C-alpha cells in the first residue's frame, strides 16, 4: 500500500474546469490493504470539494480473467460517468481508456499504467 500512500496528483484537474464545473473522482482501486481509506484521505487532502465515487472491483478470485475484469471496470465507470453527466474523463489505464472511448466516452489518458 506504500505506492498508494505516497502518490500525489499528476495534474490539478481544476486547471481544466470553469467555475460552473464540478469535479468527480471515479476510482476502481482495490479495497484490500486499507487502500480505500488511503484513497479517501488523499482525495480529502488534495480535492476536498470533489465527489469521490469508489466503483469497487470483482472479487480477487475472479480477477484472473483479465478481459472480464477490464470489461467490469469499464462497465462500472461508464455507468457512473453517464449517471453523473461527466463530459470529459481522465484515466491512467490504457485498457480502460480504450474501453471507454469505444463506448463514446470522451476520455483522456493520463499516465500509462497497464
C-alpha positions in Angstrom: 0.0 0.0 0.0 3.0 2.3 0.1 2.7 3.3 -3.5 -0.9 4.5 -2.8 0.1 6.3 0.4 2.9 8.2 -1.2 1.2 9.0 -4.5 0.3 12.6 -5.4 -1.8 14.0 -8.2 -0.1 14.3 -11.5 -2.1 17.3 -12.5 -4.6 19.7 -11.0 -7.9 18.9 -12.6 -9.2 22.4 -11.6 -6.9 23.7 -14.4 -9.3 22.1 -16.9 -12.5 23.4 -15.2 -14.5 26.5 -15.3 -16.4 28.0 -12.4 -19.6 26.1 -13.2 -18.0 22.6 -13.5 -18.0 20.1 -10.7 -15.2 17.6 -10.0 -15.8 13.9 -9.6 -13.2 11.4 -8.9 -14.1 7.9 -10.1 -11.7 5.2 -9.0 -11.6 1.4 -9.1 -8.8 1.0 -6.6 -8.9 -2.3 -4.7 -10.4 -2.5 -1.2 -7.6 -4.6 0.2 -4.7 -3.4 2.4 -6.6 -0.2 3.6 -6.2 1.3 0.1 -9.8 2.5 0.1 -9.2 4.6 3.2 -5.9 5.9 1.9 -7.7 7.0 -1.3 -10.4 8.8 0.8 -7.8 10.6 2.8 -5.8 11.7 -0.3 -8.9 12.9 -2.1 -10.0 14.9 1.0 -6.5 16.4 1.2 -6.0 17.3 -2.5 -9.6 17.7 -3.8 -11.9 18.3 -0.8 -14.7 19.8 -2.9 -14.7 16.9 -5.4 -17.2 14.0 -5.2 -15.4 10.7 -4.7 -17.0 7.5 -6.2 -15.4 4.2 -5.5 -16.6 1.6 -8.1 -15.4 -1.5 -6.4 -14.0 -4.4 -8.2 -14.7 -8.1 -9.0 -13.6 -10.4 -6.1 -9.9 -11.2 -6.1 -10.6 -14.8 -7.2 -12.3 -13.6 -10.3 -9.5 -11.1 -11.4 -7.5 -13.8 -13.1 -9.8 -13.3 -16.1 -8.2 -10.1 -17.3 -10.8 -9.4 -20.1 -13.7 -9.9 -17.7 -12.1 -7.7 -15.1 -11.4 -5.0 -17.7 -15.0 -5.1 -19.0 -16.4 -5.0 -15.5 -14.4 -1.8 -14.6 -15.3 -0.2 -17.9 -19.0 -1.0 -17.3 -18.9 0.4 -13.8 -17.1 3.6 -14.8 -19.3 4.1 -17.9 -22.5 3.8 -15.7 -21.2 6.4 -13.2 -19.9 8.7 -15.9 -23.3 8.7 -17.6 -25.3 9.0 -14.3 -23.3 12.0 -13.2 -23.2 13.7 -16.6 -19.4 13.7 -16.9 -18.3 15.4 -20.1 -14.6 14.6 -20.0 -13.0 11.8 -18.1 -9.3 11.1 -17.3 -7.9 7.7 -16.5 -4.4 6.2 -16.2 -5.1 2.7 -17.5 -4.7 2.4 -21.3 -7.1 -0.5 -21.5 -9.8 1.3 -19.5 -9.3 4.4 -21.7 -9.7 2.4 -24.8 -12.8 0.6 -23.5 -14.5 3.9 -22.5 -13.6 5.5 -25.9 -15.1 2.6 -27.7 -18.3 3.4 -25.9 -18.2 7.0 -26.9 -16.9 8.4 -23.6 -14.6 11.4 -24.0 -11.6 10.0 -22.2 -8.1 11.4 -21.8 -5.2 9.1 -20.8 -3.1 10.5 -18.1 -0.1 8.4 -17.2 0.3 5.0 -18.8 -0.1 2.1 -16.4 -1.4 -1.2 -17.8 
